[in-house]
Amino acid sequence: MQSLALLGQVFAIIAPVLLCTGVGYVWGWLRRPFDPGITTALVSAIAAPCLIFNALTRLEVSAAALAQLAAATLACFVAMGVLGWVVLRLAHLPAHSYLPALMFPNGGNVGLPLCFLAFGAEGLALGIAWFAVGAVGQFTVGINIAAGSFAIGKLVRQPIIYAIALAFVFILTGHRPPVWLGRTTEILGNMLIPLMLLSLGVSLATLKVTRPGRAAALSALRLVGGFSVGLAVAWAFGLAGAARGVLIIQSAMPVAIFNYLFALQYKREPADVAGMIVITTVVSFISLPALLLYVLP
């Protein structure tokens, strides 16, 4: 009976993610209008900053727990970056084309819903802390790796940076934001998860896999390497409960769609990156029950 209850809990977590993604997939398969550029702009300029600001200023977890998870998250990105760089060097593949896809998983589209459904409000808060670190990294380090050069202008133009900075002003002063600001950012931030799941589904319906052998090998590195790094870092930082589960879930997520957009923008093997997104997402959906059974208390 306990096993059936646990399986029911896992299904309740996975089903909304799959169904919302499925709606986007059908929409894309039917070739209904969907502008990924507008969606990306809404997510990066409005929805993500508002969700992060609102969540950080309403945290129900201690600042110490938040700081510990943020440090562990940073360690995961560094470790995965080093692992990816070494493997790419040995395989004689360009880092500017593939390293961002290996480093930055889909902690928004898939990771945040899973963290919330698996661990409730605490899981969402910790998941957003992970997402905030990842978003800053992806829109600074990730985009500069893809561009092949570092430009400080890309950093100062990211609204997420200012949302995090403003949130920490309220956190450090011990004040809550005004009710009107809290409610506004809550409404705008709530569109993030639906938009990202729909966008993921549309992308899966339209992206094509080329050079499947290379895409499959790099996909295995992203998923197996990410899970292993998350597991090792969680152990090294002594994480337990929701913090451990969130770190492992987020680290094991598939390739983020933003990596494809950056690869497309800078002409960094976008077809291969698209193949990694498709393969890692499909494999992740298949392996999600095992992952959740492993991390759930």
Sequence and secondary structure as in RCSB ss.txt:
>XXXX:A:sequence
MQSLALLGQVFAIIAPVLLCTGVGYVWGWLRRPFDPGITTALVSAIAAPCLIFNALTRLEVSAAALAQLAAATLA
CFVAMGVLGWVVLRLAHLPAHSYLPALMFPNGGNVGLPLCFLAFGAEGLALGIAWFAVGAVGQFTVGINIAAGSF
AIGKLVRQPIIYAIALAFVFILTGHRPPVWLGRTTEILGNMLIPLMLLSLGVSLATLKVTRPGRAAALSALRLVG
GFSVGLAVAWAFGLAGAARGVLIIQSAMPVAIFNYLFALQYKREPADVAGMIVITTVVSFISLPALLLYVLP
>XXXX:A:secstr
 HHHHHHHHHHHHHHHHHHHHHHHHHHHHTT    HHHHHHHIIIIIHHHHHHHHHTT  S HHHHHHHHHHHHH
HHHHHHHHHHHHHHHTT  HHHHHHHHH B IIIIIHHHHHHHHHHHHHHHHHHHHHHHHHHIIIIIHHHHHTS 
 HHHHHT HHHHHHHHHHHHHHHT    HHHHHHHHHHHTTHHHHHHHHHHHHHHH    SHHHHHHHHHHHHHH
HHHHHHHHHHHTT  HHHHHHHHHHHT  B HHHHHHHHHHTS HHHHHHHHHHHHHHHHHHHHHHHHHH  
